[in-house]
C-alpha cells in the first residue's frame, strides 16, 4: 500500500452530505428509520465509528444503494489510514513453494 493519493472521505461524511442533507433528514429521524440509536448514527456521521456490515445493509435499504457501496467506502478509508501508520519496509516476503501440487495434503486423522 502506498502512502500517496488523497485521503478518502469517511463514509459518515458522505452519508451526511450526499444523503441526509439533500433529503432534509435530521439525525433523529434517520436513526429511527434505520433502527439504530441516535448516538450510533451520530458517531458514524462524525467519523468516530465505521460502517459495519449490519449498518451497510440498513443504509443500502434506506437509500436504495448496495451494502457493498458502504463497505467499500469504509474499506478504502481504513486501508488508507492504516497505510499511513504501518511501516512495511522491514517486512520481508515469504518465499513461495516452487511446486505446490507435489506436496502431500495434510491428513486430519
C-alpha positions in Angstrom: 0.0 0.0 0.0 1.4 3.3 -1.0 1.1 6.4 1.1 0.3 8.6 -1.9 -3.0 9.9 -3.0 -5.7 11.9 -1.3 -7.2 10.7 1.9 -10.6 9.1 1.3 -13.6 10.8 2.8 -15.1 9.0 5.8 -18.4 7.3 4.8 -20.2 9.1 7.6 -19.4 12.4 6.0 -20.7 11.1 2.6 -23.8 9.9 4.3 -24.4 13.3 5.8 -23.6 15.5 2.8 -24.9 13.4 0.0 -27.9 11.6 1.5 -29.2 13.2 4.7 -28.7 16.9 3.9 -30.2 16.8 0.4 -33.3 15.0 1.8 -33.5 17.4 4.7 -33.3 14.4 7.2 -32.2 15.1 10.7 -30.3 12.6 12.7 -33.2 11.6 14.9 -35.5 10.8 12.0 -32.8 9.0 10.1 -31.8 6.9 13.2 -35.4 5.9 13.8 -35.8 4.8 10.2 -32.5 2.9 10.3 -33.5 1.2 13.6 -30.4 2.4 15.4 -29.8 4.7 18.3 -29.3 8.4 17.5 -25.9 8.2 19.3 -24.9 5.4 17.0 -25.7 7.4 13.9 -24.1 10.5 15.3 -20.9 8.6 15.9 -20.9 7.4 12.3 -21.7 10.9 10.9 -18.9 12.4 12.9 -16.3 9.9 11.9 -16.0 8.2 15.3 -17.3 4.9 14.1 -17.1 3.0 10.9 -19.7 1.3 8.8 -20.4 -2.2 9.9 -21.9 -4.9 7.7 -25.2 -4.5 9.6 -25.2 -0.7 9.1 -24.3 -1.2 5.4 -27.4 -3.3 5.0 -29.5 -0.7 6.7 -28.1 2.2 4.7 -28.5 0.3 1.4 -32.2 -0.3 2.1 -32.9 3.2 3.2 -31.1 4.9 0.4 -31.5 2.4 -2.4 -27.8 1.6 -2.8 -25.9 -1.6 -2.2 -24.2 -2.7 1.0 -21.0 -3.1 -1.0 -21.0 0.7 -1.7 -20.9 1.5 2.1 -18.4 -1.3 2.9 -16.1 -0.4 0.1 -16.0 3.2 1.2 -15.2 2.1 4.7 -12.5 -0.4 3.5 -10.9 2.3 1.4 -10.9 4.7 4.3 -9.5 2.2 6.7 -6.8 0.9 4.3 -5.6 4.5 3.5 -5.3 5.3 7.2 -3.6 2.1 8.0 -1.1 2.7 5.2 -0.2 6.0 6.8 0.6 4.2 10.1 2.0 0.8 9.3 5.7 0.5 8.4 6.1 -2.2 5.7 9.7 -1.6 4.7 11.1 -4.1 7.2 8.7 -6.9 6.4 10.1 -9.5 4.0 8.0 -11.5 1.7 7.8 -15.2 2.5 9.2 -17.5 -0.2 6.7 -19.4 -2.2 6.9 -23.2 -2.8 8.0 -23.9 -6.4 5.7 -26.9 -6.9 2.8 -26.7 -4.6 0.9 -29.5 -6.4 3.6 -32.1 -5.5 3.1 -31.6 -1.8 1.2 -34.2 0.1 -2.0 -32.9 1.6 -2.2 -32.8 5.4 -4.1 -35.6 7.0 -6.7 -34.8 9.6 -6.8 -38.2 11.4 
